[in-house]
Amino acid sequence: MDGLLGRDVIGTTLTDTEYHVKVLSLSVVVGRRSWRPEALVSLLMIDVLPPETERLVFRRFDTADLEPMYSYQRREDYAQYAWRGPRTREECERALAENSGLRPWSRDGDHVRFAVSPKGSRELVGEIVLTLTEAEADQVEIGWVVHPDHAGKGIASEAARAAIEFAFASLGAHRVCASLDALNVSSAKVCERIGMRLEATLRQSHRQLGEWRDELIYAILADEL
């Protein structure tokens, strides 16, 4: 799908538990998260992609992304600041399966992950993930990954800026935050470059690769963009 909002109801499916899944246009969803038909459980789905930038496009993941994703997510330099160890091929397969289609966006913890590619190519050079951390307060967290072989080219800044604009304009976000390992200097520079402010330092909040690390919280509000 492209950047269009789509139709009010794209489709209805029936599972073994007889849950109906309706796909609603975001023009209907924003500001109306409390809407629930009495006869069914409605999951509001992301049916739109962030707009392309000068050099990059956002797209859905597909099976062709498995090898490129695994090629960097298994690397130690990737895992250095990734909040986890290197991923196995099976973990990459599960991540692709989970993020290749439409994603729910109505409850705390719902998230959507986009593949990032250069214009005119489907090469996987990075990923953007947006997580609805507090639905009632319109709080969204952003995360990004850039293939280590493409680091230093401004991809993270360009993709993150577009994704934040998308979160405010299309997802109804009021505040977008980023949680970083304090040793992740390059991502901290990205946050500052795109206008996010350092709000907090959480001392020794997590263990990464066997050692205690501090965590940095950056954020930006809708009226600060």
C-alpha positions as CSV (number, residue, x, y, z in Angstrom):
1,M,0.0,0.0,0.0
2,D,1.1,3.6,-0.6
3,G,0.5,6.6,1.6
4,L,-3.2,6.9,1.1
5,L,-5.5,6.6,4.1
6,G,-7.6,4.0,2.4
7,R,-11.3,3.1,2.8
8,D,-13.2,3.2,6.0
9,V,-13.5,-0.6,6.0
10,I,-11.1,-2.5,3.9
11,G,-12.0,-6.0,5.0
12,T,-13.4,-8.3,7.7
13,T,-12.0,-11.6,8.7
14,L,-13.3,-14.3,11.0
15,T,-11.0,-16.3,13.3
16,D,-11.8,-19.4,15.3
17,T,-12.8,-17.3,18.2
18,E,-15.1,-15.3,15.9
19,Y,-13.2,-12.0,16.5
20,H,-13.9,-9.6,13.6
21,V,-11.0,-7.5,12.6
22,K,-11.9,-4.2,10.9
23,V,-9.4,-2.1,9.1
24,L,-10.3,1.6,9.5
25,S,-8.9,4.6,7.8
26,L,-6.7,6.7,10.2
27,S,-8.9,9.7,9.4
28,V,-11.6,8.0,11.4
29,V,-9.4,6.5,14.1
30,V,-7.5,9.5,15.3
31,G,-9.1,10.9,18.4
32,R,-11.7,8.2,18.6
33,R,-9.9,5.3,20.3
34,S,-12.8,4.7,22.6
35,W,-15.1,3.7,19.6
36,R,-16.1,0.0,20.0
37,P,-19.0,-1.7,18.2
38,E,-20.9,-3.7,20.8
39,A,-21.2,-6.8,18.6
40,L,-17.4,-7.3,18.0
41,V,-13.9,-6.6,19.1
42,S,-12.5,-4.1,16.7
43,L,-8.7,-3.8,16.3
44,L,-7.7,-0.5,14.6
45,M,-5.0,-1.3,12.0
46,I,-2.2,0.8,10.5
47,D,-3.1,1.2,6.9
48,V,-0.6,3.9,5.8
49,L,3.1,4.3,5.4
50,P,5.3,7.3,6.3
51,P,5.9,9.5,3.2
52,E,9.1,9.1,1.3
53,T,12.0,11.4,2.0
54,E,14.6,12.9,-0.4
55,R,16.5,9.7,-0.5
56,L,14.5,7.0,1.3
57,V,11.2,5.1,1.1
58,F,9.3,3.2,3.8
59,R,7.7,-0.1,2.9
60,R,6.3,-3.3,4.4
61,F,8.7,-6.2,5.1
62,D,8.6,-9.3,2.8
63,T,10.3,-12.6,2.7
64,A,13.1,-11.3,0.5
65,D,14.2,-9.2,3.6
66,L,15.2,-12.3,5.6
67,E,18.8,-12.6,4.5
68,P,19.6,-8.9,4.6
69,M,18.0,-8.6,8.0
70,Y,19.8,-11.6,9.4
71,S,23.1,-10.3,7.9
72,Y,23.2,-7.4,10.3
73,Q,21.1,-8.5,13.2
74,R,23.4,-11.4,13.9
75,R,26.4,-9.0,14.2
76,E,28.0,-8.1,17.5
77,D,28.3,-4.4,16.4
78,Y,24.5,-4.3,15.8
79,A,23.8,-5.9,19.2
80,Q,26.0,-3.5,21.1
81,Y,23.1,-1.0,21.6
82,A,20.1,-3.1,20.5
83,W,18.7,-3.9,24.0
84,R,19.3,-7.6,23.3
85,G,22.0,-10.0,21.9
86,P,22.5,-10.9,18.3
87,R,19.4,-12.4,16.7
88,T,19.2,-15.9,15.2
89,R,17.8,-16.6,11.8
90,E,14.7,-18.1,13.4
91,E,14.1,-14.9,15.4
92,C,14.5,-12.8,12.2
93,E,11.9,-15.1,10.5
94,R,9.5,-14.5,13.3
95,A,10.1,-10.7,13.2
96,L,9.4,-10.7,9.4
97,A,6.2,-12.7,9.8
98,E,5.0,-10.4,12.5
99,N,5.7,-7.2,10.6
100,S,4.9,-8.0,7.0
101,G,1.2,-7.1,7.1
102,L,-1.1,-4.6,8.8
103,R,-0.6,-4.0,12.5
104,P,-3.0,-3.1,15.3
105,W,-2.8,0.4,16.7
106,S,-5.2,1.0,19.6
107,R,-3.8,-0.5,22.8
108,D,-0.7,0.1,24.9
109,G,2.2,-1.9,23.4
110,D,0.9,-2.0,19.9
111,H,3.7,-1.3,17.4
112,V,4.4,-1.0,13.7
113,R,7.8,-1.6,12.1
114,F,8.7,-0.3,8.6
115,A,11.5,-1.3,6.3
116,V,13.7,1.5,5.0
117,S,15.1,1.4,1.5
118,P,16.8,3.8,-0.9
119,K,14.6,5.3,-3.5
120,G,14.4,3.1,-6.6
121,S,15.6,0.0,-4.7
122,R,14.3,-2.6,-2.3
123,E,17.6,-2.9,-0.5
124,L,17.0,-3.1,3.3
125,V,19.3,-0.4,4.8
126,G,17.4,0.1,8.0
127,E,14.2,-0.2,10.1
128,I,11.9,2.2,11.9
129,V,9.6,1.0,14.7
130,L,6.8,3.1,16.4
131,T,5.3,1.8,19.6
132,L,2.1,3.1,21.2
133,T,3.3,3.2,24.8
134,E,0.3,5.0,26.3
135,A,-2.8,5.0,24.1
136,E,-4.9,7.3,26.3
137,A,-2.2,10.0,26.4
138,D,-1.1,9.6,22.8
139,Q,2.4,8.7,23.8
140,V,4.6,7.0,21.1
141,E,8.1,5.7,21.3
142,I,10.4,5.6,18.2
143,G,13.3,3.2,17.5
144,W,15.5,2.8,14.5
145,V,18.1,0.5,13.1
146,V,20.6,1.2,10.3
147,H,22.6,-1.5,8.7
148,P,26.2,-1.0,10.1
149,D,27.5,-1.0,6.5
150,H,25.4,2.1,5.8
151,A,26.2,4.0,9.0
152,G,27.4,7.6,8.8
153,K,25.3,8.4,5.8
154,G,22.5,10.3,7.6
155,I,20.0,7.5,7.0
156,A,18.9,7.4,10.7
157,S,18.3,11.1,10.9
158,E,16.4,11.3,7.7
159,A,14.2,8.3,8.4
160,A,13.6,9.2,12.1
161,R,12.5,12.7,11.2
162,A,10.0,11.5,8.7
163,A,8.7,8.8,11.0
164,I,8.2,11.4,13.8
165,E,6.3,13.7,11.5
166,F,4.2,10.7,10.5
167,A,3.5,9.9,14.1
168,F,2.2,13.4,14.8
169,A,0.3,14.0,11.5
170,S,-1.2,10.5,10.9
171,L,-1.2,8.6,14.2
172,G,-2.4,11.4,16.5
173,A,0.7,11.4,18.7
174,H,1.2,14.1,21.2
175,R,4.7,13.2,22.4
176,V,7.3,10.9,20.8
177,C,10.2,9.6,22.8
178,A,13.3,7.6,22.2
179,S,15.1,5.4,24.8
180,L,18.8,4.9,24.2
181,D,21.7,3.1,25.7
182,A,23.9,5.9,27.1
183,L,26.9,4.5,25.1
184,N,25.0,4.9,21.8
185,V,26.5,8.2,21.0
186,S,25.5,8.2,17.3
187,S,21.8,7.8,18.1
188,A,22.0,10.5,20.8
189,K,23.4,12.8,18.0
190,V,20.5,11.8,15.8
191,C,18.0,12.7,18.5
192,E,19.6,16.1,19.0
193,R,19.9,16.7,15.2
194,I,16.1,16.2,14.7
195,G,15.0,18.4,17.6
196,M,14.5,15.9,20.4
197,R,15.4,17.0,23.9
198,L,17.2,15.0,26.6
199,E,14.6,14.6,29.4
200,A,16.2,12.0,31.7
201,T,19.2,9.8,32.4
202,L,18.2,6.5,34.1
203,R,21.3,5.1,35.9
204,Q,22.2,1.5,35.4
205,S,18.6,0.7,34.2
206,H,19.5,-2.3,32.1
207,R,22.1,-5.0,31.4
208,Q,23.6,-5.2,27.9
209,L,26.2,-7.7,26.9
210,G,26.9,-8.6,30.5
211,E,27.3,-5.1,32.0
212,W,25.1,-2.5,33.6
213,R,24.3,0.5,31.3
214,D,22.6,3.9,31.8
215,E,19.6,4.8,29.6
216,L,18.9,8.2,28.0
217,I,15.3,9.4,27.4
218,Y,14.9,11.9,24.5
219,A,11.5,13.3,23.5
220,I,9.7,15.9,21.3
221,L,6.2,17.3,21.5
222,A,3.8,17.8,18.6
223,D,4.0,21.6,18.8
224,E,7.9,21.5,18.9
225,L,8.3,20.0,15.4
